[in-house]
């Protein structure tokens, strides 16, 4: 496919067409994130993990781990929100 007189142009066109095809195929297979789907997937994973803990230990250990998980998630969310608020405050002060 390389023309002897315009070999460079044919090659560059072929390369740019290939890159465009790669870019369009990447955007075509990008998944659409739906909030309910992400929440459901996380809930299934957490419930399966708690089920395994229940099968291997007792109900009280499972309850303790579930409470620890809820507390950990709450603390991480609170710290994340506080960090975002601090970033906003610093951004306003510095500008």
C-alpha positions as CSV (number, residue, x, y, z in Angstrom):
1,X,0.0,0.0,0.0
2,X,3.0,2.3,-0.2
3,X,3.1,4.4,-3.3
4,X,6.6,5.0,-4.5
5,X,6.0,8.7,-5.3
6,X,3.8,9.5,-2.3
7,X,4.9,6.8,0.1
8,X,5.1,9.1,3.0
9,X,1.5,10.5,2.6
10,X,0.0,7.0,2.3
11,X,1.8,5.9,5.4
12,X,0.8,8.9,7.5
13,X,-2.8,8.6,6.3
14,X,-2.9,4.9,7.2
15,X,-1.4,5.7,10.7
16,X,-3.9,8.5,11.4
17,X,-6.8,6.3,10.2
18,X,-5.7,3.5,12.5
19,X,-5.4,5.9,15.5
20,X,-8.9,7.3,14.8
21,X,-10.3,3.7,14.6
22,X,-8.6,2.9,17.9
23,X,-10.0,6.0,19.6
24,X,-13.5,5.4,18.3
25,X,-13.4,1.7,19.4
26,X,-12.3,2.7,22.9
27,X,-15.1,5.2,23.3
28,X,-17.6,2.7,21.8
29,X,-16.8,0.1,24.5
30,X,-16.7,2.5,27.4
31,X,-19.3,1.3,30.0
32,X,-22.1,3.5,31.1
33,X,-22.1,3.8,34.9
34,X,-25.5,3.8,36.4
35,X,-25.6,4.6,40.2
36,X,-28.0,1.8,41.0
37,X,-25.9,-0.8,39.2
38,X,-22.7,0.2,41.1
39,X,-24.6,0.2,44.4
40,X,-26.1,-3.2,43.7
41,X,-22.8,-4.7,42.7
42,X,-21.2,-3.4,45.9
43,X,-24.0,-4.7,48.0
44,X,-23.7,-8.1,46.5
45,X,-20.0,-8.2,47.2
46,X,-20.4,-7.1,50.8
47,X,-23.3,-9.5,51.5
48,X,-21.3,-12.4,50.0
49,X,-18.3,-11.5,52.1
50,X,-20.5,-11.4,55.2
51,X,-22.0,-14.7,54.2
52,X,-18.5,-16.3,54.0
53,X,-17.6,-14.8,57.4
54,X,-20.9,-16.2,58.9
55,X,-20.2,-19.7,57.5
56,X,-16.6,-19.7,58.9
57,X,-17.4,-18.1,62.3
58,X,-20.3,-17.2,64.4
59,X,-23.2,-14.7,64.0
60,X,-21.6,-12.4,66.6
61,X,-18.4,-12.2,64.7
62,X,-20.4,-11.5,61.5
63,X,-22.3,-8.7,63.2
64,X,-19.1,-7.2,64.6
65,X,-17.5,-7.2,61.2
66,X,-20.6,-5.7,59.6
67,X,-20.6,-2.9,62.2
68,X,-16.9,-2.3,61.7
69,X,-17.5,-2.1,57.9
70,X,-20.3,0.4,58.3
71,X,-18.2,2.6,60.7
72,X,-15.2,2.4,58.3
73,X,-17.3,3.4,55.3
74,X,-18.9,6.3,57.3
75,X,-15.5,7.6,58.5
76,X,-14.0,7.4,55.0
77,X,-17.0,9.3,53.5
78,X,-16.8,12.0,56.2
79,X,-13.1,12.5,55.8
80,X,-13.5,12.7,52.0
81,X,-16.2,15.4,52.3
82,X,-14.0,17.3,54.8
83,X,-11.1,17.1,52.4
84,X,-13.2,18.4,49.6
85,X,-14.4,21.3,51.8
86,X,-10.9,22.1,52.8
87,X,-9.8,22.1,49.2
88,X,-12.6,24.5,48.4
89,X,-11.7,26.8,51.3
90,X,-8.0,26.9,50.3
91,X,-8.9,27.5,46.7
92,X,-11.1,30.5,47.6
93,X,-8.5,31.9,50.0
94,X,-5.6,31.6,47.5
95,X,-7.4,33.1,44.5
